[in-house]
Amino acid sequence: MLAMGTFGLLQLYVGINWIRGHLGAELFRTFFRLSFGVGLASFFTALTIGQLTGYISPWTGRFWTLLDPTYAKEHIPIIASVSEHQVSRLNARQETLCHLTLIAAYFLVFVLL
């Protein structure tokens, strides 16, 4: 997804520079402001219509989970019961760091000798 986003931003940048090359400075500024305003108004209009018709429901559990990762564990029973039986990731990171400290100590000994 990151590569796709980068590709999209590059296409947007090249497209804007191409349009800028074909239009004058004042005409491009007017075109850019008009395009940006129409795009922003279209986005908010579509968002409002989507919420009013029920296609977009921003106050669901999935929405709140994006803002608070512990929401699902506390408020959705099946996720709470499943998460009780999973291994904590912090323990795995601590074990990895433990091995790294040993390797770092050996590396320092061999570099200093």
Secondary structure per residue as TSV (DSSP state, phi and psi in degrees):
chain	resnum	aa	ss	phi	psi
A	1	M	-	360.0	-35.1
A	2	L	H	-65.2	-40.5
A	3	A	H	-65.0	-38.0
A	4	M	H	-66.0	-40.3
A	5	G	H	-65.4	-40.6
A	6	T	H	-63.9	-43.1
A	7	F	H	-61.6	-41.9
A	8	G	H	-63.3	-42.5
A	9	L	H	-65.5	-38.8
A	10	L	H	-64.5	-40.6
A	11	Q	H	-63.4	-41.0
A	12	L	H	-63.1	-44.2
A	13	Y	H	-63.2	-46.4
A	14	V	H	-67.1	-39.3
A	15	G	H	-63.3	-42.3
A	16	I	H	-64.8	-42.3
A	17	N	H	-65.5	-34.6
A	18	W	H	-65.7	-44.9
A	19	I	H	-65.6	-39.8
A	20	R	H	-61.5	-35.1
A	21	G	H	-69.6	-27.9
A	22	H	H	-91.7	-18.0
A	23	L	S	-110.9	157.8
A	24	G	-	-73.8	171.7
A	25	A	H	-64.0	-46.5
A	26	E	H	-69.4	-40.9
A	27	L	H	-66.5	-38.4
A	28	F	H	-65.3	-41.3
A	29	R	H	-61.3	-42.7
A	30	T	H	-64.7	-45.4
A	31	F	H	-60.8	-43.4
A	32	F	H	-65.7	-45.0
A	33	R	H	-63.1	-43.4
A	34	L	H	-64.8	-45.1
A	35	S	H	-63.3	-42.9
A	36	F	H	-64.6	-43.4
A	37	G	H	-64.1	-44.0
A	38	V	H	-65.7	-41.2
A	39	G	H	-63.7	-43.3
A	40	L	H	-65.6	-44.1
A	41	A	H	-63.8	-39.8
A	42	S	H	-64.2	-41.5
A	43	F	H	-61.2	-49.8
A	44	F	H	-69.3	-32.1
A	45	T	H	-65.5	-46.1
A	46	A	H	-64.0	-39.2
A	47	L	H	-63.5	-44.5
A	48	T	H	-65.3	-45.0
A	49	I	H	-63.8	-40.2
A	50	G	H	-62.9	-39.1
A	51	Q	H	-71.9	-39.8
A	52	L	H	-68.8	-33.7
A	53	T	H	-86.3	-11.2
A	54	G	T	95.1	2.4
A	55	Y	S	-72.7	-28.1
A	56	I	-	-118.9	119.3
A	57	S	-	-121.7	94.8
A	58	P	T	-77.9	-8.0
A	59	W	T	-105.8	31.6
A	60	T	S	-89.1	174.9
A	61	G	H	-62.8	-34.8
A	62	R	H	-64.3	-38.0
A	63	F	H	-63.8	-46.1
A	64	W	H	-69.1	-27.7
A	65	T	H	-66.3	-32.4
A	66	L	H	-65.1	-35.7
A	67	L	H	-82.1	-36.2
A	68	D	-	-133.0	104.7
A	69	P	T	-62.0	-20.8
A	70	T	T	-88.2	-2.5
A	71	Y	H	-60.3	-48.0
A	72	A	H	-64.4	-39.8
A	73	K	H	-64.7	-34.9
A	74	E	H	-85.8	-30.9
A	75	H	H	-114.1	-12.0
A	76	I	-	-115.0	111.3
A	77	P	H	-59.2	-40.6
A	78	I	H	-67.5	-35.8
A	79	I	H	-70.2	-36.7
A	80	A	H	-63.8	-41.0
A	81	S	H	-71.6	-34.3
A	82	V	H	-72.3	-40.5
A	83	S	H	-69.9	-19.6
A	84	E	T	-66.8	-25.1
A	85	H	T	-102.4	6.8
A	86	Q	S	-96.6	151.4
A	87	V	-	-73.7	139.5
A	88	S	-	-69.2	134.6
A	89	R	H	-74.9	-24.4
A	90	L	H	-63.6	-39.0
A	91	N	H	-61.4	-41.6
A	92	A	H	-64.7	-39.0
A	93	R	H	-67.2	-38.3
A	94	Q	H	-65.6	-38.1
A	95	E	H	-64.8	-40.3
A	96	T	H	-64.6	-42.9
A	97	L	H	-65.0	-32.8
A	98	C	H	-61.4	-45.0
A	99	H	H	-66.4	-35.7
A	100	L	H	-66.1	-35.4
A	101	T	H	-67.3	-36.2
A	102	L	H	-67.0	-43.2
A	103	I	H	-64.8	-40.2
A	104	A	H	-64.4	-38.5
A	105	A	H	-64.7	-44.5
A	106	Y	H	-62.6	-39.8
A	107	F	H	-63.3	-43.4
A	108	L	H	-65.1	-37.8
A	109	V	H	-63.3	-45.8
A	110	F	H	-72.5	-28.5
A	111	V	H	-75.0	-38.5
A	112	L	H	-76.4	-21.4
A	113	L	-	-83.9	360.0
